[in-house]
């Protein structure tokens, strides 16, 4: 192949412009984590306070699920009137 002066440079032989980049070293790929393993690792990175908040939120959600608000057929219960409130 003959290179003509009007031909654009080949991408593999073109000089790089811009900041100098250091060559990257090949890394060994990490084994793929299952969703459960990824969640377990993320949990271990949480602070003790954050873990406590998550546990409390879980307890509240469980209570709401197991003991939902019961609606009567007649409608919601009337609210108590505040003392001294004008109507």
Rosetta constraint file for C-alpha pairs under 8 A:
AtomPair CA 3 CA 7 HARMONIC 6.72 0.50
AtomPair CA 9 CA 13 HARMONIC 6.71 0.50
AtomPair CA 9 CA 14 HARMONIC 5.58 0.50
AtomPair CA 10 CA 14 HARMONIC 5.76 0.50
AtomPair CA 33 CA 37 HARMONIC 5.78 0.50
AtomPair CA 33 CA 38 HARMONIC 5.95 0.50
AtomPair CA 34 CA 38 HARMONIC 6.26 0.50
AtomPair CA 35 CA 39 HARMONIC 6.18 0.50
AtomPair CA 36 CA 40 HARMONIC 6.14 0.50
AtomPair CA 37 CA 41 HARMONIC 6.19 0.50
AtomPair CA 38 CA 42 HARMONIC 6.19 0.50
AtomPair CA 39 CA 43 HARMONIC 6.09 0.50
AtomPair CA 40 CA 44 HARMONIC 6.42 0.50
AtomPair CA 41 CA 45 HARMONIC 6.59 0.50
AtomPair CA 42 CA 46 HARMONIC 6.65 0.50
AtomPair CA 43 CA 51 HARMONIC 7.58 0.50
AtomPair CA 46 CA 50 HARMONIC 6.01 0.50
AtomPair CA 46 CA 51 HARMONIC 6.22 0.50
AtomPair CA 47 CA 51 HARMONIC 6.18 0.50
AtomPair CA 48 CA 52 HARMONIC 6.20 0.50
AtomPair CA 49 CA 53 HARMONIC 6.31 0.50
AtomPair CA 50 CA 54 HARMONIC 6.25 0.50
AtomPair CA 51 CA 55 HARMONIC 6.19 0.50
AtomPair CA 52 CA 56 HARMONIC 6.24 0.50
AtomPair CA 53 CA 57 HARMONIC 6.19 0.50
AtomPair CA 54 CA 58 HARMONIC 6.13 0.50
AtomPair CA 55 CA 59 HARMONIC 6.25 0.50
AtomPair CA 56 CA 60 HARMONIC 6.25 0.50
AtomPair CA 57 CA 61 HARMONIC 6.17 0.50
AtomPair CA 58 CA 62 HARMONIC 6.14 0.50
AtomPair CA 59 CA 63 HARMONIC 6.17 0.50
AtomPair CA 60 CA 64 HARMONIC 6.23 0.50
AtomPair CA 61 CA 65 HARMONIC 6.19 0.50
AtomPair CA 62 CA 66 HARMONIC 6.05 0.50
AtomPair CA 63 CA 67 HARMONIC 5.68 0.50
AtomPair CA 63 CA 68 HARMONIC 7.75 0.50
AtomPair CA 64 CA 68 HARMONIC 5.20 0.50
AtomPair CA 64 CA 69 HARMONIC 7.85 0.50
AtomPair CA 71 CA 75 HARMONIC 6.65 0.50
AtomPair CA 71 CA 76 HARMONIC 6.42 0.50
AtomPair CA 72 CA 76 HARMONIC 6.54 0.50
AtomPair CA 81 CA 85 HARMONIC 7.37 0.50
